[in-house]
Structure formats: structure tokens, C-alpha cells
Amino acid sequence: MKNALLVAYEYPPIGGIGIIRSLNFSKYLPAFGWHPHVLSVRNPDRFYSTLTHEPVPDGVTVHRSWNVANNLSVDEGALRRIGVRSKLIVPDAYVGWIPDTVRVGRRIVRDHDIDLVYVSVSPFSACRIGTRLKEKTGLPLVIDFRDAWTLAPNPITYVHPALRRKNERLEVEAFRAADRIVTATEGIAEQYAEKYPFAAEKLVSILNGFDCDDIPRRAEPFEKFTIAYTGFFYGAQSPHVFLQALGRIVREHLIPDDELQFLWAGRDVPRVREMIRDEGIGHVVRYLGLVPKREADELLYRSHLLFFLLGENEQVTQRRILTGKIFPYLASGRPVLALVPEGDARDLIERYSGDSYIITNGPVDEVVRAILDAYRRWKAGDQPTTMDPRTGEFRRRYNYRARTGELAAVFDSLT
């Protein structure tokens, strides 16, 4: 069996959507002849990271390194709270993780006969770790961009143009050093191929997925008509239209209060709390906080309608974005209420979920009608008793074991 060094800041005990891809790759790589040595942070930052203590898969060797400047994220977070959104640190607040991770990574390469280095991004500081390990060891380097670095939809802004130019240089350096560049969406790959033609042949897309082991054996539906959302609200992704629709339903008594609930699991967002208060719907909204992944998965399967959101505005477009959340949503087979632009997410939902509600730039009235239709179907007992063939096809194609097979093929091609 070959050995791969997987550099991943976001890995248990850190929780959240950022760990899902690396966690599942490490879980299934042994099935394809690769033993994963994961190198993650020993002291996660205190502002951005959340701890949920997901279990590490069997067969994975985990190593740790220190972030020697762990307070940078706290300082950056304090600036964000007072309205300073532009960045001061290039490429990000995780630069303190670079020195010790390079040192520990070199030791792992030496002691464990490593054949290849894989780096999961973001944070983008991890690219510096990858390029330095490539310089020091000469091993093949694979950089996996879960998120785009300098591209839209959320390009990093800095307080001075010189910092932006330095950030661009670091990205070019990473693209030149990497032997393969994996992206989590085809859109990111296409944008980078256009931006860096010299790297076009290095680019390969491996989409996110879901883990079949996350499907609950039994999930008793909630007694109330339940709409669920799992994840964060950030950037252009504002749920104001959905919450306005929910507010109208409550105020006009279109659904009895004792038959309706909206469950939200994820990081708290004060502005969303304010929207809920302004709409007067706090009594039908339950904020669950950050929950373990198993509970989040059960929430999907117990609910009757899943809320999915991709926001955009004049500065931000997400037409080529496929967030990780959509994959467990579609794997559940539950109807999705999707407020999305034209693009990849809409196409995927249309293909694999025939009973979902897809609204693009629609008014509040359209969202109200969708919720009421789903409610009436629930009230009439019109719930599927067998799995839709499209859900079965989705599960076969987008499970993480299959995704990991694609990654292992990339590894094999370089060794």
C-alpha cells in the first residue's frame, strides 16, 4: 500500500462543512491502495474554528502541528466586528501554521515512506505548506481547492493593493509547483484554466459528495410540518426572502402555528436572528446551534422540506458553485426549496429531485406558494413510501467512496 500525506487544517476535532471532503477522502483512500497520514493543526484557532469532535475513521494516522500565531484569527475577528472587512494578513490568518507544519511534514515524509503530498485548501496558507514540502522533498504535490482563492464569488480584499498583488503571486507559485490541481466544482476549474493557461492540463474536477454511512437506518418524521436548514449564512447568502415568506404565512395564519416549524442548525448569525425577530416568527423557528454531523443528517431525513440557498448580487455570482450542502440534501430524497440562480446547482436539483421547488429571483409570493404546496402535500399524507429512482442514481454517482476513487486515480497517475 502506498502512503499519502494529507495536509488538512480543517479536520476533526474541528467541525463544520469544511472537514467533510478531507474526512471522507481519508476514510475511503485505503480501499484504493493508499494509506492516509493526515497532518492537521494541534491548536485550532479560536475565532473561525468550531469543535464538534467527529470521529476519525479507522485506518487513518493523524499527526499534529502547532499554529504559532494562533491569535491572528482572533485579532482579525475583532476587526470584523468593528466593520474592518479588508484583510491585513497575506494570504490569511493561518500563516502561523506554516512553519511547524512544514517541519512536521518533512519528518512524516522521512519516517513513513510517503509517496505523495495532498493539500486541502482553504485555508490558503496551506498552499505555502504544499509548495515548501514540494521544494524540500521533491514528491508529487496535489492541491485540492474546495474554494477558489483569488476568483469570484468571494475574492479576498486587502487594505492595500500591494497585499493583493502578493496574494496573486502566491497563487501563481502554488499553481506552478503543483503536479495536479483538483477543484470541487467544474466552474472553478474552468475559471482557473482561463486565468492560468499554463496550468490548464493540471486541472481536474472532483465534485463533493455524501457518505452512504451517513444515511440513518431509521428516521422518524417530525410530527409538525418541518422545514430544515443546515449550514451557515454568509456573504450574499441572506435568507431574507425565505423568512419574509415564513412571516407572511404566520401572520396570515396560512399554516397553524402548532403545525409548523423551521429548524436551523449551524453557526449563529446575529443579522439572521434580527430578521427572525422583525418578522415575528421566533415561536416557529428553532435554532439548534452547531450539532454533530450525525444529528444534522438525521435532521434532513426527519424533515419534510429542506431549505437551500445560493445568493448573488451585482458583485457576487454563484452560478457555477456547488456547495457541499446540496449533496446530502439530494441524497436524502426529501423535497428541496431552492432559492438559487440559473446555473450548476439548479441543474443538479432539477435532474435528481423532481418534487423540489426551484425559485430563481422569485418574489416572496412564489416562496409562499411553494411552502404551502409542500405543506398541503404533507397534510394529505402525500409522502413517498419508496425511493425515487433519481435519488438512487444520485446516491450511486455522488457517494464519497466513488469520489475518492477519482482522487486515488489522480494519485496513481503521479506515482
Secondary structure, 3 states (H helix, E strand, C coil): CEEEEEECCCCCCECCHHHHHHHHHHHHHHHHCEEEEEEEECCCCCCCCCECCCCCCCCCEEEEECCCCCCHHHHHHHHHHCCCCCECCCCCCCHHHHHHHHHHHHHHHHHCCCCEEEEEECCCHHHHHHHHHHHHHCCCEEEEECCCCCCCCCCCCECCHHHHHHHHHHHHHHHHHCCEEEECCHHHHHHHHHHCHHHHHHEEECCCCECHHHCCCCCCCCCCEEEEEECCCCCCCCCHHHHHHHHHHHHCCCCCHHHEEEEEECCCCHHHHHHHHHHCCHHHEEEEECCCHHHHHHHHHHCCEEEEECCCCCCCCCCCCCCCCHHHHHHHCCCEEEECCCCHHHHHHHHHCCCCEEECCCCHHHHHHHHHHHHHHHHCCCCCCCCCHHHHHHHHHHEHHHHHHHHHHHHHHHC
